[in-house]
Amino acid sequence: MKEYQFRYKNDAVMYNAHHVPWHPILLDYYSWFVDEVCIPLITSSWRSAKIHDNDSGIAMVSPLRHLDFRSKLFAYPKGVVDKVNAHWVYDPNRPEKKVCIYHDSGQGLHLHNQVHPNTVRVQ
């Protein structure tokens, strides 16, 4: 079995990330990210409630399908986003949706990572 490595912003984020089970596709994606990019700093994961009005709600889903990574640790965050989305398709039925998004949802710029039960890895 593969051993995973994690870095968290603080203990609360670590607790929340392990408060609910991870979706198997998120585990596969996270493992790929560690192998292909780096061990990210996880700044947000599961939450019990919305924290701001434009929160999509995916952070409250169990099993966990969302992780936010600190973007300022990457020299070129947009390049990371492009690499992820070239290798992962969120939902083939909704090509406008992406696995990785570089945005600010009110808490600062970060890489928002999300998977769906239909998410697939492409070569």
N, C-alpha and C positions, 0 to 999 in steps of 0.2 A: 504494500500500500504506500502511496506517495505521501511524503511528509510536507505539510504546508507551512509557510512562514508568513507572519503577520506583523504589521506595525500599526498602532492606533494612536490617534490624537490624544486620547486620555482614557482613564478607566471606565468612564460612563459609555463611551463609544464601544470599547471592548465588551463591556457587559451587554449592551444592546445587540451587538453583532452576534452574540452567542445566546441570546435570550430565546430565539426561535430557531428552528432548523433552517439550513440553507437549501435552496432549491438545487438539485443536482446539476443543472445547467450553469448556475452561478458558480458552483465549485469548479466545474470544468473551465469556465471562462477565467476565473481567478487564477487557476493553475497555469493556464495559457499566458495570462498577463505577466505573472511572475517569471515564467520561462522566456518570454519574448520581449518584455519591456524592463521590468524591475519589480522589486517588492515595494508596493505603494504604501503611502501613509493613509490609512482609512480615517476619514474625518466624520463620516456619518453612515449609519446603516439602518437597522430597524428602529422605528419609533412607534410609540403607542397612540400618538395623536398628531394632527397637522400642527406645524409650528408657524406657518405663514399662509396667507391667502392663496398664493399661486402654487402651493404644494400639490403635486399630482396624486398623492395618496399611495404610490408604490412603496414608500418607505414603511407603510403600515401592513403590508402583505406578509402572510406566513404561508409557506416557507419563504424565507428571505430571497428577494430577487433584485436587490438594489444595494449599491455601495457608492459612496462618494470618495474620491481620492484628492489629496492636496495637489493642486496643479502647479504651484510655484516651484515645486521641486523638479519640474521638467523644463529644460532649456527652451523647448518648442512644444507646448501642450497641444497645439493644433495638429502637429505631426503625429502625436500619440493617438489623437482622435481618429485621424485618417487611417493610421495603421490598424487600429481596432476595427473600424467599420469596413475596412477592406477584407477583413478575415471573419467577421461575424455579422449575421443578418438578424435583426431583432425579431421580425415576423415577416416571412416572405409574402404574406397576404397584405401587409401594410409597409411597403418599402420606404415610406416617408419617416417611419420611426427608426431610431438608431440605438445601438447598444451603448455607445459612448458619446456624450455631449459635453462641450466646454461651455459653461454658462455661469451666471450669477443669479441665484434664485432668492437673493436677499441676505445671504450669509457670506458672500464673497465668491470670487471665481473659483471653480473647482471642476474636476472631471466627474460628471454624473454617469454612472454605469448601471445599466439595467438589462435584465433578461426577461424573456417571456417563455411560456411552455413551448412555443414554436421556434424559439431562437435556434439558429444553426450556425455551425462553423463552416466556412468555405475556405478552399485552398487558395 
